[in-house]
Amino acid sequence: MPETTAAPAETGRPAPKGSAGSRPALRLARLRDFALVPAIIAIAIVGQIVHPIFLQADNIINILQTMSEISLLVLAQALVLIVGKMDLSLESTFGLAPGVAAWLTVAVGTGSGLGLLSGFWAIPITLAVGVLVGVVNALFIVRFGLNGFIVTLGMLIVLRGLLTGISGGQTFFNLPESMTYLGSAMWFGVPASIWICLLLFAVGVLVMGFTGFGRSLYAIGGNVDAAKAAGIRTDRVLWITLIAASVLAAIGGLLLTGRLASVAAAQGDGAIFTVFAAAVIGGVSLNGGKGTVFGAFTGILLLYMIQNVLTLAGVPAQWIEALNGAIILTALALSRLTGGKTQE
Amino acid sequence: MGASTSPSSVTGPIAEAERITKRYGETVALDGAHITITPGETHALVGRNGAGKSTLVSILTGLQEPDEGAIRFGGRPAPRLSERDAWRERVACVYQKSTIIPELTVAENLYLNRHDHNGLRLVSWKSMWKKAADLLETWSVDVDVRLPAKELGVEQRQFVEIARALSFGARFIILDEPTAQLDGAAIARLFDRMRAMREQGVTFLFISHHLQEIYEICDTVTVFRDARHILTAPVMELPRGDLVAAMTGEAAGLQERKARPSVPVDADVILDVRGLTDGDLYAGVDLRVRAGEIVGLAGLGGSGKTELAETIAGLRAPREGTVEVAGRRPRAGSVPDSLAAGVGLVPRDRHHQGLIPLMSIADNTTMTVPERLGTAGLVSGRRRDELAREMITNLAIKTPGPELPVNGLSGGNQQKVVMARALASDPRLLVLITPTAGVDVRSKEFLLAKVEEIAGKGTGVVIASDELDDLRLCDRVLVMFHGRVTTELAAGWHDHEMVAAMEGVELDA
C-alpha cells in the first residue's frame, strides 16, 4: 500500500524537490565553463606525442598568434549570441574595415589606393567603419525589428561586395606603418596581437560576469520580456552589443592586416563558420542567454590546437579543410554528449 | 520614490480602478469597469475567458494606459507609465507566463538590473547572494539562491517571483492563475504561504478559474463579464450558483450530471494495456477500456498518469509491456501508427503540443487527416475548409471562419480546436490529457458533454487529469500514486475519497 504523505506542509518546510538534492547540479553547472579544459589537455598530450616541438614556447606562441585575429570574431559572436541575436556579417567587417582604411591611405599607384589621407588616420578609419557597420546592423535589427540572421546575411554580402568594389578585387600593399604595427610588433617578446587578444577576452570576462551591463545581456537573451519587466533598456543594450561586436571584428581585421602587411579582397571570407563552431563548442547557445566568454575562448583555442597538430603530423594542406569540417562536427557531437542536452 | 509616496502607510483602498474603458480597434476589452481592493484582503477576480481580466491586470500593473478612467493607489493617482520603479513599489504581478530567466541563478533573477556593486563598480556576487538569501528567508521560501532558476519547479519559481515582487516594496500582489500548473499539494502549500503573507500585511488580487479555490482562500470576489463589472461581494455571502450565474449571465448553476447508461460487459475491448512499465515513471499498469466506456486516470503531478496516457497515445515508448488498440498493436512510440490504429489525442498542453498558433483553424483541425484532404498528397483548400467548417459547427467554436489563425481565439475555443483535431480522424480510442486546463466554465461543460456524446457512439475514452470535474463523468477512475495504480473508484465517488486517493492518504486505515 502506498506510504502516507504528510498533510500539506507547514510554511517553511522545503518543497519536495529540496535544495539538497540539486546541489550536485549546481556544481556541474559551474564546471561547464571548464568543460573543454580536459579536451585541450588531451590534445596537448597527443600533439606532444605527434611532434616534440608542439609544447615548445615558439609553437604555442605560433598557435596563439594565428588564432588571435579570428578569436576576436569569436568574442564578438559570443556577445551577440548571448544577447539572443546572431551576426553573420562579422567576417565581412573583418575584411572591409581595414580595407577601407587601406583604400583611403595607400598612395595612388599601388593597387587601387586613393592616397587621400595620411597614415595616421588608418586606425581611426578602421574603427569608424566597425562602428558604422554595427549601427546599420542595429538599425535594421533593433529599430526595424527585422530578423538578425537575414539582415546580417545581407550585410555579409553587401560588405564583401564593397571590399571587392573598392579594391578592384586586388590586394592592398604598401600599407602605412600605423596599420601594420599592432599586427607585427613584439611586446615583451610576445606578439602584440596575442596581448591584445588576451586583454580583450579578459575585459569580456569581466564585463559579462561582473557588470550590470554584462548581466543584462544574459537576461535579454534568456527572456526578453522578463528583462524588460526588470527595467532593462533592452534596445539600448542590443545597440551597444551589435556595435561593439562590429568594432571587435574591425580590430581583428586590423591585426591580421598588420601580420600579413596587406589586405586581400577575400580577407575573412568563410571565417564565420569557424567562428560559430568555436562559440558553440565553447558552450554558447545559439538560442541566447547561455554561455561564457571564457568558454568561447576555449572553443577557438581547441580548434586551432587541433589544426596545429594536424599540420605537425604532416597532413597534406589539400586535406586540412575537409578534416577541419570533420573536426568541427566531431567536436560539436562531443560537446553535445558531454553537455547532455540537445543542442539548441 | 520618497517615503511620502510610500503606499503601505495609507488607509482606504490599496488599489482602485474607476470607470476604466479600453478598446483595441473594434473590440472593447473593458467597458467602464471598476474594482476596489482594500488593504489586507484577498480579493478574487473571476470571469470567463474574454471577460477583460487580463486587460485589467495590465492596466493595474502599468503596462497599458486605459482609454478612459483612472487608477489610484492608496488614494493617490497612479504614476506615469514610464515610471516603472514607482509602479513596482505599489503593485506587482506574478503572471501565468513565468518571468524568470532560466539560465540565471535565483539570486540574479531576484536582483536583476539592481545588482549589488563593490568599490570597483563591479557586481558583488557575495553580497547579492547574501541579500537574496535574506529576502527568501524573510518570506520563508526555502530555495538555494545560487541554483540556476531552470532547476526550480513551477511552485518554487512562483514563490521566487512573489518574493521578488515583495522586494520592490509592493504589498499588493496580483496572482494571475497561480494554481493552473500546480497539483493539489502544491496548491495547498501556496495557500498556506498566501495566508502567512496576509498576516504580514500583503494584499492579494487572485485570479482563478477554479471556484472552490476562491471559496477556500478569498475574502471578496469581483465578477467581470463581457468587459463589464458585474458584481463584488464577500465570498461567504455568495452561493456558488449565484457566482456561476454572474459569470455566465445565465440563471442556471452548474448542470447536474445525468447518470450515464452502463457499458455492456460484452462490448468490444478497444484498449488493452498489459504490464506497461517505464522505469520510475510508471510500472506494471494493466488497463482495459471497452467501447463506449470512459476511464479516468487520476493522480497528482509526478504520479505518472500523464506519461502513461502519452504512452497509450504513442508519444512515448514504454520499457516493457504492450498497448493494443482495437486488436492492433501500433509500434511503440510511433504517433502515426497509433493514429492509424484509431487513437485520437488531446495532449497535455495546448500551447506546447496542441496547436500551431500562426496556422489557421482549418489547418490545425485537419492536421491529423491529410489523406482526407485530397489525393496523392495534395491538399485541396476547399475540402479542408469544408471539413473544418463541419468541425467548427460540431464543436461550437466561436470564430468568423476557418481561416482565422488559432492564436486569435480565446483559451476555451483553442481547446475546442485541439479537441476537433483529435476527433477529425474518427478515433476508436480518445486519449485526453487535462482536457479542460485553463478553460472557462462554459467551454469546460461543453467539452465534457462532447466527450460523453462521443463515448455514447462507441468510442473508448481515457481521461488523464487531476480535475475532479473531468473525472466525474468517468465510468471508473484508476488513481495513480508514484507510478502505480493504487486505487480504482467506480462512478459516484465522493470528492474527499478521490482527493485522498490521489494524495496517497488512506481515509479509514
Interface residues (C-beta under 8 A of the other chain):
Chain A: M1 P2 E3 T4 T5 A7 P8 A9 E10 T11 G12 R13 P14 A15 K17 G18 S19 S22 R23 A25 L26 A29 L206 G209 F210 T211 G212 R215 S216 Y218 A219 G221 G222 N223 D225 A226 A227 A229 A230 G231 I232 G289 K290
Chain B: R84 D85 R88 K97 S98 T99 I100 I101 P102 E103 L104 E108 L112 N113 R114 H115 H117 R121 L122 V123 W125 S140 D142 V143 D144 R146 L147 P148 E151 G153 E155 Q156 A185 A186 A188 R189 D192 R193 A196 F481 H482 R484 T486 E503 G504 V505 E506 A509
